[in-house]
């Protein structure tokens, strides 16, 4: 069972001293994934410390865990068995990932097509979620807020793909069951939106990389686009 908490836990984590901040992140990862080796976080202390102001979450996703393994780990029930689902494609499966995402309970860019949303994010140096990232995000959201996101709206997963030219669309129902469907990127509806992620603009924190600017939603700039891995 995941640790349950409130916004106070999130705020306390992000305002910690560097050593305590690292300890809190390790506690978060252990709560979701158990005792595993954790890759070094490529986001700086300052970038992590400001997340409560930007209304964002820092999320960890270990390499190689399958979609079904993640569902089993997080206690997520779904309308499909992902071990039998062969048309979903994820990105960066072989790499451990630290990424930042909005902590909004609902997606943004409602009633915009997936194509439009993908262009918006790419212009700002941002990336979309794939299903593995979305599961890690949903579990992290529940860790902090004691509920799953997207219980009223559906969400485009704009990284990875479904079949050849399709896109995954996901959301939770009132009973916490995850529904997945494959749709086209030119679809739009008043109940469907999108979510972005931020990949760090550096592989590791060095004196020469620490000052690199991360991508930010809504700033009209592509800062951080050098980390175009996903």
C-alpha positions in Angstrom: 0.0 0.0 0.0 1.3 3.5 -0.8 2.0 6.0 1.9 -0.9 8.5 2.2 -0.3 12.1 3.0 -1.3 15.7 2.2 0.1 18.8 0.6 1.9 19.5 3.8 4.2 16.5 3.1 5.0 17.8 -0.3 5.8 21.3 1.0 8.0 19.9 3.8 9.9 17.7 1.3 10.7 20.6 -1.0 11.7 23.0 1.7 14.2 20.7 3.3 18.0 21.3 3.6 19.9 19.5 0.9 20.7 16.4 3.1 17.1 16.2 4.4 15.7 16.8 0.9 17.7 13.8 -0.4 16.5 11.7 2.5 12.9 12.6 1.8 13.2 11.7 -1.8 14.8 8.4 -0.9 11.8 7.8 1.4 9.4 8.6 -1.4 11.1 6.2 -3.8 11.2 3.4 -1.2 7.4 3.9 -0.5 6.6 3.4 -4.2 9.3 0.8 -5.2 10.7 -0.8 -2.1 14.4 -1.2 -1.5 16.0 -0.5 -4.9 19.1 1.2 -6.1 18.2 4.9 -6.9 19.9 6.8 -9.7 21.2 10.2 -8.8 18.6 13.0 -9.4 19.7 15.4 -12.2 17.6 18.2 -10.9 19.3 20.7 -8.6 18.4 21.5 -5.1 17.0 24.9 -6.2 14.9 23.3 -8.9 13.4 20.8 -6.4 12.9 23.5 -3.8 10.7 25.6 -6.0 8.3 22.9 -7.0 5.8 23.8 -4.3 5.6 27.3 -5.9 5.3 26.0 -9.5 2.7 23.4 -8.4 4.8 20.5 -9.8 5.9 17.1 -8.6 9.3 15.4 -8.9 8.7 11.8 -10.1 11.0 8.7 -10.2 10.6 5.8 -12.7 13.1 2.9 -12.5 14.2 1.3 -15.7 12.7 -1.8 -17.3 9.7 -2.2 -15.0 6.8 -3.2 -17.3 3.4 -1.5 -17.4 1.8 -4.4 -15.6 4.6 -4.6 -13.0 4.0 -0.9 -12.3 0.3 -1.5 -11.9 0.9 -4.4 -9.6 3.4 -2.5 -7.5 1.0 0.5 -7.1 -2.2 -1.5 -6.7 -3.7 0.0 -9.9 -6.5 -2.0 -11.5 -7.0 -1.4 -15.2 -9.5 -2.3 -17.9 -6.8 -4.1 -19.8 -4.0 -6.6 -19.0 -0.9 -4.7 -20.1 1.1 -7.9 -20.3 -1.1 -8.9 -23.2 -1.1 -5.4 -24.8 1.3 -5.3 -27.7 0.4 -2.1 -29.5 1.5 0.3 -26.7 5.0 1.8 -27.2 6.9 3.5 -24.4 10.1 5.6 -24.5 13.3 5.4 -22.5 12.4 2.0 -21.1 16.0 1.1 -20.4 16.9 4.3 -18.4 16.0 5.3 -14.9 14.0 8.5 -15.1 13.6 11.5 -12.9 11.1 14.0 -14.3 8.9 16.9 -13.3 5.1 17.1 -14.0 2.2 19.3 -12.9 0.5 18.3 -9.7 -2.9 19.4 -11.0 -5.7 17.0 -10.3 -6.8 17.4 -13.9 -5.0 17.7 -17.2 -4.6 21.0 -19.1 -5.3 22.0 -22.7 -8.8 20.6 -22.4 -10.7 20.3 -25.8 -7.5 20.6 -27.7 -6.2 17.9 -30.0 -3.2 15.8 -29.1 -1.4 17.2 -32.2 -2.0 20.8 -30.9 -0.9 19.9 -27.4 2.3 18.1 -28.6 3.3 21.2 -30.6 2.7 23.5 -27.6 4.9 21.3 -25.4 7.7 20.9 -28.0 7.8 24.7 -28.5 8.5 25.0 -24.8 11.1 22.2 -24.6 8.7 19.9 -22.8 7.7 16.3 -23.4 4.6 14.2 -23.1 3.9 11.2 -20.9 3.9 7.6 -22.0 2.0 4.9 -20.1 5.0 4.0 -17.8 5.5 7.7 -17.0 1.8 8.2 -16.4 1.6 5.2 -14.0 4.6 6.6 -12.0 3.0 10.0 -12.0 -0.4 8.6 -10.8 1.3 6.7 -8.0 3.3 9.8 -7.0 0.1 11.9 -7.0 -1.6 9.4 -4.7 1.4 9.3 -2.4 1.1 13.1 -1.8 -2.6 13.7 -2.2 -4.2 10.3 -1.2 -6.2 10.0 -4.5 -5.6 9.3 -8.1 -5.7 12.2 -10.7 -7.9 12.5 -13.8 -11.1 11.0 -12.3 -13.2 13.3 -14.4 -11.1 13.9 -17.5 -9.2 11.8 -19.9 -5.5 12.5 -20.7 -3.5 12.1 -23.9 -0.2 10.3 -23.5 1.9 12.2 -26.1 5.2 10.3 -25.9 5.3 6.7 -27.0 2.5 5.6 -29.3 -0.4 3.3 -29.8 -0.3 1.0 -32.8 1.4 3.0 -35.7 -0.1 6.5 -35.6 -2.4 6.4 -32.7 -2.0 7.7 -29.1 -3.0 6.3 -25.7 -5.7 8.1 -23.7 -6.1 7.2 -20.1 -8.1 8.2 -17.0 -9.4 6.8 -13.7 -13.0 6.1 -13.0 -14.8 6.8 -9.7 -13.7 3.5 -8.3 -10.0 4.1 -9.1 -9.8 1.8 -12.1 -7.5 2.9 -14.9 -9.1 2.9 -18.3 -6.9 2.9 -21.4 -8.0 3.4 -25.0 -6.1 3.9 -28.3 -7.3 7.0 -30.2 -6.0 9.3 -32.9 -4.0 12.5 -32.2 -6.4 14.7 -34.0 -9.3 13.8 -31.6 -10.5 16.5 -29.2 -13.3 16.7 -26.6 -14.4 18.7 -23.6 -13.4 15.9 -21.3 -9.9 15.2 -22.7 -6.7 17.1 -22.1 -2.9 16.6 -21.9 0.0 16.5 -19.4 3.6 17.6 -19.9 6.8 16.4 -18.3 10.2 18.2 -17.8 13.4 16.2 -18.4 16.4 17.7 -16.7 18.7 19.8 -19.0 21.7 17.8 -17.8 22.7 14.1 -17.3 24.3 14.9 -13.9 24.9 17.9 -11.8 28.4 19.3 -12.4 29.8 22.8 -12.0 29.5 23.2 -15.8 25.9 22.0 -16.0 24.3 23.3 -12.8 23.3 26.6 -14.3 21.5 25.1 -17.3 17.9 26.2 -17.4 15.1 23.7 -17.1 12.1 23.9 -19.5 9.0 25.6 -18.0 5.4 25.5 -18.9 4.0 28.7 -20.3 7.1 30.8 -20.6 7.1 30.9 -24.4 10.7 29.7 -24.5 12.4 26.4 -25.4 14.9 26.6 -22.6 15.8 23.0 -21.6 15.2 21.7 -25.0 18.7 20.3 -25.1 17.4 17.4 -23.0 15.4 16.1 -25.9 15.5 12.5 -25.0 11.8 11.6 -24.6 
